[in-house]
């Protein structure tokens, strides 16, 4: 058994980013509520992560946590303390209700034909490339275009979106360097400037709030309180960042898992009816978001351990989704797995607002990719993204084969 007594996310052991699962298994066994620093705990069991997600005695507000790390008053601090995901009611309630109204089942059904056309076009282009990279040329492009369409952002303005998103989200690492924070602040400033122009244009010429999320956010609820300009701008940034990072990693991680588990790739290629359960299993097996955070607002007991009020709780999603107490043979990829109570999208009031958009994009992407290139394989070793909060690849070179 690995010695995890001194484990810290700010200084993980060698090999952790490439394969965190042995460390997670050791933590679940030896220290399921692991104190990384005074008042800061890492939770690795599925039952504890689920309990915290559902608890009314935790907060998502990050002002206290992010101030020392990002610098109060900085652009990146303002962003990450103004967006939907890192807030409690009433802001969280107002923004989530607006977004969920724009991302209901009817809206998602309307999106499907456009996503199919986008994916097929990307695959057409992929087939012409001498050295295709499944991240740069496929997985990362899909969510940027989908979110760009939801905001009705002109195509000519979408070029910087991916780099801005990566820079802004990298500031969420447990110990971001000054260089990472500088890039995040610059990206936030540039993104806000672009959005101010877009919002001004949309105020002058509103779109259809049934399909244009930006117009919906500007107009707010009928007879309800509208978002402030700061809330509006930062939640547009959040919408792109959340939709881009998780979906790009879901598609990239999923493609890699299939290529390295050939029996499951062939199983899915032969039976596309497995796509819905396959997407859920790929979310569980290599969760795009590995860590989430809460602040306890009342004393709690987890795994028999008392957690004082005001404690920082880090939820190890990747660990919870490989917990043998919740999943039979959790390290085995099984595209038909049922039941599959993974926590990749969270639970409760803060469950991912765009989860069904991500599922749609992944289902279409995997189905079209394997229909066109069932013999796809790795061309060379992939490059792993070196962050601990997000799990994915920065490059995934492939050889395409029918």
FENHUHU-V846994 format. One record per backbone hydrogen bond with DSSP energy under -1.0 kcal/mol. NH is the residue of the N-H (numbers start at 1). CO is the residue of the C=O. Records with the same first field share a line. If there is no record, write none. Layout:
NH = CO ; CO
This chain:
7 = 4
16 = 13
19 = 15
24 = 20
25 = 21
26 = 22
27 = 23
28 = 24
29 = 25
30 = 26
31 = 27
34 = 42
36 = 40
37 = 40
40 = 37
41 = 312
42 = 34
43 = 314
44 = 32
49 = 45
50 = 46
51 = 47
52 = 48
53 = 49
54 = 50
59 = 295
66 = 62
67 = 63
70 = 66
71 = 67
74 = 71
78 = 74
79 = 75
80 = 76
81 = 77
82 = 79
83 = 79
87 = 84
92 = 88
94 = 90
95 = 91
96 = 92
97 = 93
98 = 94
99 = 95
100 = 96
101 = 97
102 = 98
103 = 99
108 = 104
109 = 105
110 = 106
111 = 107
115 = 111
116 = 112
117 = 113
118 = 114
119 = 115
120 = 116
121 = 117
122 = 118
123 = 119
124 = 120
125 = 121
126 = 122
127 = 123
128 = 125
129 = 126
134 = 396
137 = 133
139 = 134
140 = 135
142 = 138
145 = 141
146 = 142
147 = 143
148 = 144
149 = 145
150 = 146
151 = 147
153 = 148
157 = 154
158 = 155
161 = 158
164 = 160
165 = 161
166 = 162
167 = 163
168 = 164
169 = 165
170 = 166
172 = 169
173 = 170
181 = 177
182 = 178
183 = 179
184 = 180
185 = 181
186 = 182
187 = 183
188 = 184
189 = 185
190 = 186
191 = 187
192 = 188
193 = 189
194 = 190
195 = 191
196 = 192
197 = 193
198 = 194
199 = 195
200 = 196
201 = 197
202 = 198
203 = 199
204 = 200
205 = 201
211 = 208
212 = 208
213 = 150
216 = 212
217 = 213
218 = 214
219 = 215
220 = 216
224 = 221
232 = 228
233 = 229
234 = 230
235 = 231
236 = 232
237 = 233
238 = 234
239 = 235
240 = 236
241 = 237
242 = 238
243 = 239
244 = 240
245 = 241
246 = 242
248 = 244
249 = 245
250 = 246
251 = 247
252 = 248
253 = 249
254 = 250
255 = 251
256 = 252
257 = 253
258 = 254
259 = 255
260 = 256
264 = 261
265 = 261
266 = 262
267 = 263
268 = 264
269 = 265
270 = 266
271 = 267
274 = 271
275 = 272
278 = 274
279 = 275
280 = 276
281 = 277
282 = 278
283 = 279
284 = 280
285 = 281
286 = 282
290 = 389
291 = 389
292 = 315
294 = 313
295 = 59
296 = 311
297 = 57
300 = 307
302 = 305
305 = 302
307 = 300
310 = 296
311 = 308
312 = 39
313 = 294
314 = 41
315 = 292
316 = 43
317 = 290 ; 315
318 = 290
320 = 316
321 = 317
322 = 319
323 = 320
326 = 323
327 = 323
332 = 329
337 = 334
342 = 340
346 = 343
351 = 348
352 = 345
355 = 352
358 = 354
359 = 355
360 = 356
361 = 357
362 = 358
363 = 359
364 = 360
365 = 361
366 = 362
367 = 363
368 = 364
369 = 365
370 = 366
371 = 367
372 = 368
373 = 369
375 = 401
376 = 373
377 = 399
379 = 397
383 = 395
385 = 392
391 = 288
394 = 383
395 = 383
398 = 132
399 = 377
